[in-house]
Amino acid sequence: METNTTQAPSLPEPTGDYAVGTTSLYFADREREEIFTEDPNDNRDITAKIWYPSEKVPGATTAPYMSEELSSAFASGAGIPPQDFTKLIQSIPTHSVENAPVAAAESKYPVVFLSHGGGDMPEFNTIRAEELASQGYIVVAINHTYESAVNILPDGRVAPHSPLPDAADNVAARAEDIQFVLDKLEKFNPGNDPTGLFNGKLDLERVGVFGVSTGGVTAAEVLATDPRFKAGANLDGSLPIDTFNASLSQPYLQFNNVAFGTEISSDALYRSDDRIFLNNLQNEGYEATIKGTTHLHYTSDVPFLFPLLRDSGMELGDLAQMLNYFFDPQATIDTYEHENFELIDPNRVTQITNDYLTAFFNQHLNNQDSPLFADSSFPLP
């Protein structure tokens, strides 16, 4: 099918002082059995996409939004014509340059891990990762193999979305992925860095973690089990797992959508497991509910990509129902019995979440206080 001519979306430009570089890494955990497959000899293989503060590279071409191999595999898995989808995705400009030199302004940069949602991928969180990188953070976005939409491993294997039946097992495996990668990064600083970019630049005394949906619950699990992580944020994730009985000692930020409640923050988290967790916090905790948001708003790129897909004319396979839901406020009202619901402008929700995440990590990894977290200040209505 021939697609319509559509203009590629303009992803929000990062607002920080740094240019942004990007690279990818592969990690093999030969001591951990791969629980997502039935092969007893299979071990855990994961990849990571990294965004980081870089030097400006005049005249450099920015990185593709997604590689041809990955976009083709994603499309095939979703029932979308791969050639059409790949062409469309390749037209999306990013603000990152592949393998650009790490910025020399600071001797080291804090590291923040990003855990994607279930069936999501690091690439669909490019906007948020580029913003944090421009603010001076090295963002390590894990592709949780078999929990992501798809992953392509260095030997060419395509690992499709095939999560475990038990949600708690998925979260536990994701948390182990993040902790394993941090173990590996701790060996980079002496010179064992396959990219040749980060030797001595990773400040592993200042490490944070955040995620979207299941990735947000993963962030909470990591904080509860590993003191190396100093602060963490959960973007609209809620699952009834043992993590929520924990008494978290690190600062914690939680964002909620309003489709579950009545646009009143105290009602939005009516789910008892979340409330127990928040009540048990032993350090500073913050909860933010953004009017007009659905769950999909928290995967930062989705509200920008969906109009492009909707207007492309291509067959959308498994994404068709999701697109209809996102662009039909009445469907949201009917689904969640929610009256007077009006979808928020994607630029607005992106600004709010990026501002709060940056301020949160600045405060708890860089010791920079922010008025966004002052009790007497409400800068965003």
MIMIGU-651598 format. One record per residue (C-alpha): x, y, z; chain. Coordinates in steps of 0.02 Angstrom, whole numbers. Layout:
# MIMIGU-651598
{x=X; y=Y; z=Z; chain=A} .
...
# end
This chain:
# MIMIGU-651598
{x=0; y=0; z=0; chain=A} .
{x=65; y=171; z=-45; chain=A} .
{x=70; y=291; z=101; chain=A} .
{x=18; y=472; z=100; chain=A} .
{x=148; y=609; z=103; chain=A} .
{x=154; y=671; z=283; chain=A} .
{x=269; y=791; z=369; chain=A} .
{x=383; y=712; z=498; chain=A} .
{x=348; y=769; z=675; chain=A} .
{x=461; y=898; z=751; chain=A} .
{x=518; y=822; z=915; chain=A} .
{x=541; y=954; z=1052; chain=A} .
{x=717; y=1022; z=1052; chain=A} .
{x=817; y=989; z=1211; chain=A} .
{x=825; y=1144; z=1322; chain=A} .
{x=988; y=1112; z=1417; chain=A} .
{x=1159; y=1186; z=1388; chain=A} .
{x=1238; y=1030; z=1313; chain=A} .
{x=1233; y=954; z=1141; chain=A} .
{x=1177; y=772; z=1143; chain=A} .
{x=1270; y=616; z=1090; chain=A} .
{x=1205; y=439; z=1079; chain=A} .
{x=1277; y=265; z=1069; chain=A} .
{x=1226; y=84; z=1102; chain=A} .
{x=1295; y=-56; z=1208; chain=A} .
{x=1268; y=-243; z=1223; chain=A} .
{x=1278; y=-341; z=1385; chain=A} .
{x=1282; y=-530; z=1409; chain=A} .
{x=1251; y=-601; z=1583; chain=A} .
{x=1323; y=-774; z=1570; chain=A} .
{x=1280; y=-813; z=1751; chain=A} .
{x=1094; y=-781; z=1733; chain=A} .
{x=978; y=-905; z=1650; chain=A} .
{x=858; y=-830; z=1522; chain=A} .
{x=689; y=-857; z=1604; chain=A} .
{x=592; y=-789; z=1455; chain=A} .
{x=637; y=-937; z=1344; chain=A} .
{x=624; y=-1125; z=1366; chain=A} .
{x=805; y=-1160; z=1317; chain=A} .
{x=898; y=-1210; z=1478; chain=A} .
{x=1063; y=-1158; z=1397; chain=A} .
{x=1003; y=-983; z=1356; chain=A} .
{x=1077; y=-841; z=1457; chain=A} .
{x=1019; y=-662; z=1478; chain=A} .
{x=1064; y=-542; z=1336; chain=A} .
{x=1013; y=-360; z=1343; chain=A} .
{x=1056; y=-199; z=1253; chain=A} .
{x=1056; y=-17; z=1304; chain=A} .
{x=1039; y=145; z=1210; chain=A} .
{x=1135; y=287; z=1291; chain=A} .
{x=1110; y=474; z=1275; chain=A} .
{x=1240; y=590; z=1351; chain=A} .
{x=1302; y=771; z=1356; chain=A} .
{x=1421; y=794; z=1212; chain=A} .
{x=1530; y=919; z=1123; chain=A} .
{x=1449; y=1000; z=972; chain=A} .
{x=1500; y=920; z=808; chain=A} .
{x=1478; y=1051; z=671; chain=A} .
{x=1396; y=984; z=515; chain=A} .
{x=1361; y=813; z=590; chain=A} .
{x=1207; y=717; z=536; chain=A} .
{x=1094; y=674; z=681; chain=A} .
{x=1059; y=493; z=724; chain=A} .
{x=907; y=406; z=650; chain=A} .
{x=760; y=391; z=767; chain=A} .
{x=769; y=203; z=750; chain=A} .
{x=883; y=90; z=649; chain=A} .
{x=814; y=10; z=491; chain=A} .
{x=833; y=-163; z=566; chain=A} .
{x=741; y=-118; z=726; chain=A} .
{x=601; y=-21; z=640; chain=A} .
{x=573; y=-164; z=517; chain=A} .
{x=567; y=-293; z=657; chain=A} .
{x=448; y=-185; z=760; chain=A} .
{x=332; y=-161; z=612; chain=A} .
{x=330; y=-346; z=570; chain=A} .
{x=284; y=-389; z=750; chain=A} .
{x=143; y=-261; z=751; chain=A} .
{x=69; y=-312; z=584; chain=A} .
{x=124; y=-152; z=495; chain=A} .
{x=205; y=-154; z=321; chain=A} .
{x=390; y=-148; z=368; chain=A} .
{x=448; y=-51; z=215; chain=A} .
{x=319; y=86; z=239; chain=A} .
{x=349; y=100; z=425; chain=A} .
{x=538; y=102; z=408; chain=A} .
{x=531; y=240; z=279; chain=A} .
{x=419; y=343; z=392; chain=A} .
{x=524; y=316; z=548; chain=A} .
{x=685; y=357; z=456; chain=A} .
{x=611; y=527; z=411; chain=A} .
{x=600; y=579; z=595; chain=A} .
{x=746; y=692; z=644; chain=A} .
{x=824; y=678; z=816; chain=A} .
{x=938; y=798; z=909; chain=A} .
{x=1075; y=670; z=945; chain=A} .
{x=1239; y=634; z=856; chain=A} .
{x=1303; y=456; z=858; chain=A} .
{x=1466; y=430; z=953; chain=A} .
{x=1498; y=616; z=976; chain=A} .
{x=1635; y=655; z=1104; chain=A} .
{x=1573; y=670; z=1284; chain=A} .
{x=1568; y=851; z=1339; chain=A} .
{x=1728; y=910; z=1423; chain=A} .
{x=1643; y=1042; z=1532; chain=A} .
{x=1634; y=924; z=1683; chain=A} .
{x=1754; y=789; z=1736; chain=A} .
{x=1608; y=671; z=1773; chain=A} .
{x=1421; y=666; z=1743; chain=A} .
{x=1284; y=584; z=1848; chain=A} .
{x=1204; y=428; z=1774; chain=A} .
{x=1017; y=399; z=1762; chain=A} .
{x=942; y=233; z=1708; chain=A} .
{x=782; y=229; z=1605; chain=A} .
{x=665; y=78; z=1604; chain=A} .
{x=535; y=74; z=1465; chain=A} .
{x=355; y=17; z=1481; chain=A} .
{x=293; y=-157; z=1438; chain=A} .
{x=296; y=-182; z=1250; chain=A} .
{x=388; y=-16; z=1234; chain=A} .
{x=568; y=21; z=1184; chain=A} .
{x=703; y=147; z=1233; chain=A} .
{x=683; y=234; z=1065; chain=A} .
{x=503; y=284; z=1106; chain=A} .
{x=572; y=386; z=1252; chain=A} .
{x=696; y=486; z=1147; chain=A} .
{x=624; y=657; z=1191; chain=A} .
{x=644; y=632; z=1377; chain=A} .
{x=816; y=552; z=1363; chain=A} .
{x=882; y=691; z=1250; chain=A} .
{x=817; y=823; z=1371; chain=A} .
{x=904; y=745; z=1522; chain=A} .
{x=1064; y=723; z=1422; chain=A} .
{x=1060; y=906; z=1374; chain=A} .
{x=1045; y=948; z=1558; chain=A} .
{x=1206; y=854; z=1599; chain=A} .
{x=1151; y=675; z=1632; chain=A} .
{x=1211; y=513; z=1553; chain=A} .
{x=1048; y=419; z=1519; chain=A} .
{x=1062; y=229; z=1508; chain=A} .
{x=901; y=162; z=1431; chain=A} .
{x=889; y=-27; z=1445; chain=A} .
{x=802; y=-131; z=1312; chain=A} .
{x=730; y=-267; z=1424; chain=A} .
{x=738; y=-413; z=1303; chain=A} .
{x=570; y=-503; z=1281; chain=A} .
{x=484; y=-370; z=1387; chain=A} .
{x=513; y=-238; z=1253; chain=A} .
{x=418; y=-229; z=1089; chain=A} .
{x=570; y=-307; z=1006; chain=A} .
{x=758; y=-315; z=1027; chain=A} .
{x=892; y=-357; z=900; chain=A} .
{x=1047; y=-437; z=972; chain=A} .
{x=1222; y=-422; z=897; chain=A} .
{x=1218; y=-597; z=822; chain=A} .
{x=1062; y=-549; z=724; chain=A} .
{x=934; y=-635; z=834; chain=A} .
{x=767; y=-547; z=842; chain=A} .
{x=691; y=-559; z=1016; chain=A} .
{x=503; y=-523; z=1006; chain=A} .
{x=387; y=-462; z=1141; chain=A} .
{x=349; y=-615; z=1248; chain=A} .
{x=334; y=-567; z=1432; chain=A} .
{x=308; y=-688; z=1575; chain=A} .
{x=132; y=-722; z=1637; chain=A} .
{x=173; y=-657; z=1811; chain=A} .
{x=198; y=-467; z=1817; chain=A} .
{x=307; y=-477; z=1972; chain=A} .
{x=428; y=-593; z=1881; chain=A} .
{x=441; y=-469; z=1738; chain=A} .
{x=482; y=-327; z=1858; chain=A} .
{x=610; y=-432; z=1951; chain=A} .
{x=698; y=-478; z=1788; chain=A} .
{x=700; y=-296; z=1733; chain=A} .
{x=774; y=-240; z=1899; chain=A} .
{x=911; y=-371; z=1880; chain=A} .
{x=947; y=-303; z=1706; chain=A} .
{x=976; y=-129; z=1774; chain=A} .
{x=1082; y=-187; z=1920; chain=A} .
{x=1187; y=-297; z=1805; chain=A} .
{x=1220; y=-153; z=1686; chain=A} .
{x=1273; y=-42; z=1832; chain=A} .
{x=1393; y=-181; z=1884; chain=A} .
{x=1466; y=-175; z=1710; chain=A} .
{x=1477; y=14; z=1706; chain=A} .
{x=1575; y=11; z=1868; chain=A} .
{x=1712; y=-76; z=1767; chain=A} .
{x=1712; y=56; z=1630; chain=A} .
{x=1803; y=193; z=1723; chain=A} .
{x=1971; y=101; z=1734; chain=A} .
{x=1969; y=88; z=1544; chain=A} .
{x=1859; y=-61; z=1503; chain=A} .
{x=1739; y=37; z=1392; chain=A} .
{x=1695; y=-42; z=1223; chain=A} .
{x=1632; y=125; z=1156; chain=A} .
{x=1791; y=219; z=1201; chain=A} .
{x=1681; y=366; z=1253; chain=A} .
{x=1651; y=358; z=1441; chain=A} .
{x=1819; y=320; z=1521; chain=A} .
{x=1819; y=419; z=1683; chain=A} .
{x=1659; y=514; z=1638; chain=A} .
{x=1532; y=408; z=1731; chain=A} .
{x=1497; y=472; z=1906; chain=A} .
{x=1435; y=312; z=1985; chain=A} .
{x=1418; y=393; z=2156; chain=A} .
{x=1271; y=491; z=2083; chain=A} .
{x=1154; y=365; z=2005; chain=A} .
{x=966; y=379; z=1981; chain=A} .
{x=831; y=276; z=1899; chain=A} .
{x=660; y=310; z=1823; chain=A} .
{x=538; y=224; z=1709; chain=A} .
{x=370; y=225; z=1623; chain=A} .
{x=225; y=110; z=1671; chain=A} .
{x=303; y=-60; z=1711; chain=A} .
{x=470; y=30; z=1698; chain=A} .
{x=413; y=147; z=1837; chain=A} .
{x=375; y=0; z=1949; chain=A} .
{x=545; y=-69; z=1901; chain=A} .
{x=624; y=93; z=1961; chain=A} .
{x=538; y=72; z=2130; chain=A} .
{x=598; y=-109; z=2139; chain=A} .
{x=777; y=-56; z=2102; chain=A} .
{x=773; y=78; z=2237; chain=A} .
{x=704; y=-46; z=2363; chain=A} .
{x=840; y=-174; z=2330; chain=A} .
{x=998; y=-78; z=2285; chain=A} .
{x=1067; y=69; z=2387; chain=A} .
{x=1182; y=120; z=2244; chain=A} .
{x=1033; y=209; z=2167; chain=A} .
{x=1010; y=375; z=2256; chain=A} .
{x=841; y=434; z=2189; chain=A} .
{x=704; y=372; z=2074; chain=A} .
{x=544; y=416; z=1983; chain=A} .
{x=393; y=318; z=1925; chain=A} .
{x=294; y=385; z=1777; chain=A} .
{x=120; y=312; z=1793; chain=A} .
{x=166; y=135; z=1843; chain=A} .
{x=61; y=32; z=1963; chain=A} .
{x=69; y=-155; z=1993; chain=A} .
{x=27; y=-255; z=2150; chain=A} .
{x=197; y=-327; z=2192; chain=A} .
{x=296; y=-347; z=2352; chain=A} .
{x=394; y=-188; z=2317; chain=A} .
{x=251; y=-84; z=2382; chain=A} .
{x=272; y=-152; z=2558; chain=A} .
{x=448; y=-80; z=2561; chain=A} .
{x=502; y=71; z=2663; chain=A} .
{x=600; y=164; z=2532; chain=A} .
{x=749; y=262; z=2599; chain=A} .
{x=786; y=362; z=2439; chain=A} .
{x=691; y=513; z=2371; chain=A} .
{x=548; y=463; z=2257; chain=A} .
{x=438; y=550; z=2129; chain=A} .
{x=276; y=479; z=2057; chain=A} .
{x=173; y=544; z=1912; chain=A} .
{x=-8; y=490; z=1885; chain=A} .
{x=-130; y=503; z=1741; chain=A} .
{x=-307; y=559; z=1783; chain=A} .
{x=-404; y=427; z=1687; chain=A} .
{x=-410; y=321; z=1845; chain=A} .
{x=-492; y=455; z=1950; chain=A} .
{x=-573; y=625; z=1951; chain=A} .
{x=-428; y=744; z=1914; chain=A} .
{x=-400; y=763; z=2101; chain=A} .
{x=-227; y=706; z=2154; chain=A} .
{x=-286; y=622; z=2313; chain=A} .
{x=-410; y=517; z=2213; chain=A} .
{x=-297; y=476; z=2066; chain=A} .
{x=-197; y=351; z=2169; chain=A} .
{x=-343; y=256; z=2239; chain=A} .
{x=-251; y=92; z=2213; chain=A} .
{x=-207; y=27; z=2385; chain=A} .
{x=-36; y=-46; z=2343; chain=A} .
{x=25; y=124; z=2282; chain=A} .
{x=-44; y=212; z=2435; chain=A} .
{x=42; y=89; z=2554; chain=A} .
{x=206; y=119; z=2464; chain=A} .
{x=191; y=308; z=2471; chain=A} .
{x=142; y=304; z=2655; chain=A} .
{x=296; y=199; z=2692; chain=A} .
{x=422; y=321; z=2615; chain=A} .
{x=563; y=362; z=2735; chain=A} .
{x=635; y=504; z=2631; chain=A} .
{x=564; y=646; z=2527; chain=A} .
{x=420; y=594; z=2415; chain=A} .
{x=325; y=687; z=2281; chain=A} .
{x=165; y=645; z=2189; chain=A} .
{x=104; y=738; z=2036; chain=A} .
{x=-57; y=715; z=1937; chain=A} .
{x=-69; y=801; z=1768; chain=A} .
{x=-241; y=849; z=1703; chain=A} .
{x=-290; y=783; z=1533; chain=A} .
{x=-167; y=639; z=1531; chain=A} .
{x=-196; y=458; z=1486; chain=A} .
{x=-69; y=322; z=1519; chain=A} .
{x=4; y=340; z=1344; chain=A} .
{x=58; y=520; z=1377; chain=A} .
{x=198; y=458; z=1488; chain=A} .
{x=291; y=370; z=1349; chain=A} .
{x=360; y=537; z=1295; chain=A} .
{x=363; y=515; z=1105; chain=A} .
{x=196; y=430; z=1080; chain=A} .
{x=88; y=589; z=1072; chain=A} .
{x=205; y=657; z=938; chain=A} .
{x=218; y=496; z=837; chain=A} .
{x=35; y=449; z=835; chain=A} .
{x=-24; y=592; z=723; chain=A} .
{x=110; y=543; z=597; chain=A} .
{x=51; y=363; z=597; chain=A} .
{x=-133; y=410; z=594; chain=A} .
{x=-111; y=520; z=441; chain=A} .
{x=11; y=407; z=347; chain=A} .
{x=-118; y=300; z=258; chain=A} .
{x=-25; y=140; z=297; chain=A} .
{x=-102; y=-15; z=376; chain=A} .
{x=-75; y=2; z=564; chain=A} .
{x=-104; y=-175; z=624; chain=A} .
{x=-103; y=-191; z=813; chain=A} .
{x=-77; y=-3; z=834; chain=A} .
{x=-246; y=42; z=757; chain=A} .
{x=-347; y=14; z=915; chain=A} .
{x=-221; y=110; z=1021; chain=A} .
{x=-226; y=256; z=900; chain=A} .
{x=-416; y=262; z=903; chain=A} .
{x=-414; y=261; z=1093; chain=A} .
{x=-286; y=400; z=1106; chain=A} .
{x=-367; y=518; z=982; chain=A} .
{x=-546; y=493; z=1040; chain=A} .
{x=-575; y=579; z=1207; chain=A} .
{x=-748; y=502; z=1214; chain=A} .
{x=-669; y=330; z=1213; chain=A} .
{x=-566; y=382; z=1363; chain=A} .
{x=-721; y=447; z=1451; chain=A} .
{x=-817; y=286; z=1414; chain=A} .
{x=-673; y=174; z=1464; chain=A} .
{x=-639; y=258; z=1630; chain=A} .
{x=-812; y=330; z=1668; chain=A} .
{x=-729; y=499; z=1667; chain=A} .
{x=-829; y=656; z=1628; chain=A} .
{x=-766; y=820; z=1557; chain=A} .
{x=-604; y=742; z=1499; chain=A} .
{x=-498; y=845; z=1379; chain=A} .
{x=-332; y=780; z=1314; chain=A} .
{x=-183; y=886; z=1362; chain=A} .
{x=-70; y=963; z=1228; chain=A} .
{x=78; y=843; z=1204; chain=A} .
{x=200; y=989; z=1213; chain=A} .
{x=128; y=1038; z=1382; chain=A} .
{x=138; y=867; z=1463; chain=A} .
{x=314; y=845; z=1393; chain=A} .
{x=368; y=1011; z=1467; chain=A} .
{x=294; y=970; z=1637; chain=A} .
{x=368; y=796; z=1653; chain=A} .
{x=538; y=850; z=1586; chain=A} .
{x=545; y=1001; z=1702; chain=A} .
{x=499; y=899; z=1855; chain=A} .
{x=615; y=754; z=1815; chain=A} .
{x=761; y=871; z=1785; chain=A} .
{x=725; y=969; z=1945; chain=A} .
{x=705; y=807; z=2043; chain=A} .
{x=871; y=734; z=1989; chain=A} .
{x=957; y=904; z=2004; chain=A} .
{x=898; y=914; z=2184; chain=A} .
{x=942; y=737; z=2235; chain=A} .
{x=1095; y=699; z=2129; chain=A} .
{x=1170; y=873; z=2109; chain=A} .
{x=1114; y=959; z=2271; chain=A} .
{x=1025; y=1096; z=2174; chain=A} .
{x=863; y=1151; z=2256; chain=A} .
{x=715; y=1188; z=2144; chain=A} .
{x=560; y=1295; z=2173; chain=A} .
{x=458; y=1156; z=2093; chain=A} .
{x=472; y=1059; z=2256; chain=A} .
{x=448; y=1202; z=2379; chain=A} .
{x=291; y=1180; z=2484; chain=A} .
{x=237; y=1359; z=2463; chain=A} .
{x=266; y=1368; z=2275; chain=A} .
{x=149; y=1311; z=2136; chain=A} .
{x=235; y=1370; z=1976; chain=A} .
{x=133; y=1257; z=1860; chain=A} .
{x=-57; y=1277; z=1876; chain=A} .
# end
